[in-house]
Amino acid sequence: MKLAMMFVLAALAFPVAATPEGPKTHTVLITGFRFVPEKLEVNTGDTVIWKNADIVPHTATAKKFDSKGLDQGQSWSYVAKAKGSFPYICTFHPTMKAELNVK
């Protein structure tokens, strides 16, 4: 009994550190001439996938990334490596605006 109690006390004295979460994948849907969501916050190392659900081509273009033309049903992914705020547009339809925030 004393040995079991010593193990319990040792476990309480030296807790195991929580395992940090790994990178996540986020999706931005391009639909109705909009990016959904219009603002997305991710961590460095996360992947963002843009999927074009519209019948016309679109891009997701910022200073740090450019999907080039995405036809209907196509997708493109980007791994967020740098922290910061990255506004982006569709170069075919410049009124389509959104923002990727990497923390």
CORHUMO-V443606 format. One record per residue. N is the residue number from 0. RES is the residue in one small letter. D_LAST is the distance of its C-alpha to the last C-alpha in whole Angstrom. Layout:
# CORHUMO-V443606
n | res | d_last
N | RES | D_LAST
N | RES | D_LAST
This chain:
# CORHUMO-V443606
n | res | d_last
0 | m | 49
1 | k | 48
2 | l | 46
3 | a | 44
4 | m | 43
5 | m | 42
6 | f | 40
7 | v | 38
8 | l | 38
9 | a | 36
10 | a | 34
11 | l | 33
12 | a | 33
13 | f | 31
14 | p | 28
15 | v | 26
16 | a | 22
17 | a | 20
18 | t | 19
19 | p | 15
20 | e | 14
21 | g | 14
22 | p | 12
23 | k | 13
24 | t | 15
25 | h | 14
26 | t | 17
27 | v | 18
28 | l | 21
29 | i | 23
30 | t | 26
31 | g | 28
32 | f | 27
33 | r | 24
34 | f | 20
35 | v | 20
36 | p | 17
37 | e | 17
38 | k | 13
39 | l | 11
40 | e | 7
41 | v | 6
42 | n | 5
43 | t | 6
44 | g | 10
45 | d | 10
46 | t | 13
47 | v | 14
48 | i | 17
49 | w | 19
50 | k | 23
51 | n | 25
52 | a | 28
53 | d | 30
54 | i | 33
55 | v | 32
56 | p | 30
57 | h | 26
58 | t | 23
59 | a | 20
60 | t | 19
61 | a | 17
62 | k | 17
63 | k | 15
64 | f | 17
65 | d | 20
66 | s | 21
67 | k | 25
68 | g | 27
69 | l | 27
70 | d | 30
71 | q | 30
72 | g | 29
73 | q | 27
74 | s | 24
75 | w | 21
76 | s | 18
77 | y | 15
78 | v | 13
79 | a | 9
80 | k | 10
81 | a | 8
82 | k | 5
83 | g | 7
84 | s | 9
85 | f | 11
86 | p | 14
87 | y | 17
88 | i | 20
89 | c | 23
90 | t | 25
91 | f | 29
92 | h | 28
93 | p | 26
94 | t | 26
95 | m | 23
96 | k | 20
97 | a | 17
98 | e | 13
99 | l | 10
100 | n | 6
101 | v | 4
102 | k | 0
